[in-house]
Amino acid sequence: MSQIQEFYNDRSIFITGGTGFMGKILLEKLVRSLPKLKNIYLLIRPKKGKKIQERLDEFFKLEIFNPLREKNPFFGKKIIPLSGDVRKLGLGLSDEDRETLIKEVSIVIHAAATTKFDEPLKVAVPINVNSVLEIIKLCRELKKLKVAVYVSTAFIRDNSCAIEEKIYPLPMTHEEVNNTIEIINRRKLSKRDEEQFTRLLLGNCPNTYIFTKSIAEGILNEKARDLPFFVFRFPIASATYKEPVTGWVDTIQGFNQLMMGLGLGVIRTLLCPDKTEVMYMVPADFACNALIASIWDTENGRIRSSETDVPVYTYVNGNENPFTKAEFERIAYSAKPDLLPSKLLYYPETIIARSPQVFAVLDFFFHLLPALFGDIVFRIMGKKPIFYKIYKKGVKFFKSTEFFSMGTWTFENKRIELLWEKLSNEDKELFPFDMKNIVWSDVILEYWKGVLKYILKDDFTPENRRQAKRRYYFLLLLHRTIQTLFAAFLFWFLWKLF
């Protein structure tokens, strides 16, 4: 048994956010690679018409749990669902369940969060901020507590300077932000007025996600220095790279939307002033391995006092093996036509704009005009117009992700680098997370295959791939024909004009 496995031996874990994308991967890894782990208590929000055990059983049917199910059909016995809600006082736990946690749990992983960048404050604060106070209260009651971790984001502040492994000053106190929500509710502001008010409140902070995450970190540093807490930050998470299955992804959010739009031929132009900029992305399974190892490291190397700041572990792809936007473009275009959707909407070709002005022009011609034309055609056919709505969603997506995609970032990640060096060879095999020798073309290729399979519900049967190829070449011919006709019209127009 490895050092990390020994640490988790006969210990129980309490997890919030275990039903999300990263939570499912973490849950599977904990059960599969820590055989002597006692129990995992999983907070699950009840839904109408479904018991929490039924929701859990549905998760276990996902493909990510197949290898574990084949190895141990009864793996679910270690995972105990608890009805609750991080937005409620006491996490919505019953007295009986809370007493069980107090007696049994020695490790707490608080990963629950709303990750929508533009979530209204009255939605984001209860989940991302208030829940941290409830977790702190619970941790103070736990009789066996060894380690507690708050899962945060690497993009915790703007990129005006390097983001260090430390807690930054609170942008607003817990009391202030909750009082602000009360004002919004009392004034009964319209959606537009609420958005404008929120924008003024955020100041230089780009969105409510970063705003609430930074408040949450600050609360931990103010109120829980005497507890064995640490903060774990990571950037964009791709699909799984190595385990338990390659390419697993199950959420249509963030970077996955960009991958889908590019692959389907819907996104025709992108704004990218500098292709040499690094894209900060980590495989989801590697991030979970780093988190598991960080918990072990925090307990084994802990020399803390109430005067010491809460430690921060930042897991990012560092300078040793950077992944640039130019590299992403090269990999993306090397995959066609064998790995394109069988229901490709248009020939996938994207023009990169170097300036916002050029992007605005290209966006008008390649996104807005086709959307309006498509809606006109749909109206003539007696169908409900949908393309302009899709276009508006695309505008909203690009606006909300601009902060992450357009900046030049620098991160300090010394703790993670030192942690990797501390691990035994056995633990490095069991919990790989070193990014130095990762092959980015393999990561992105498996990521895209996962988007195809799990989000677009495509398959890789020979017939399906033949269908995808036929559609690709048909759309290529159509695209080149349209380009030729447009060029001929432009030449004719200029000839007539001059």
Secondary structure, DSSP 4 states (H G I P E B T S, - for coil): --HHHHHHTT-EEEEESTTSHHHHHHHHHHHHH-TT--EEEEEE--BTTB-HHHHHHHHHTSGGGHHHHHH-TTGGGGEEEEE--TTSGGGG--HHHHHHHHHHEEEEEE------TT--HHHHHIIIIIHHHHHHHHHHH-TT--EEEEEEES--S-TTS-B-SSPPPPSS-HHHHHHHHHHHHHHT--HHHHHHHHHHHHTT---HHHHHHHHHHHHHHHH-TTTTEEEEEE-EEES-SSSSSTT------THHHHHHHHHHT---EEE-S-TTSBP-EEEHHHHHHHHHHHHHHHHHT----TTSPPPEEE----TTS--BHHHHHHHHHHSTTTTS-TT--S----EEESSHHHHHHHHIIIIIHHHHHHHHHHHHTTPPP-HHHHHHHHHHHHHHHHHHHHS---B--HHHHHHHHHS-HHHHHHS----TT--HHHHHHHHHHHIIIIIS-----HHHHHHHHHHHHHHHHHHHHHHHHHHHHHHHHHHHH-
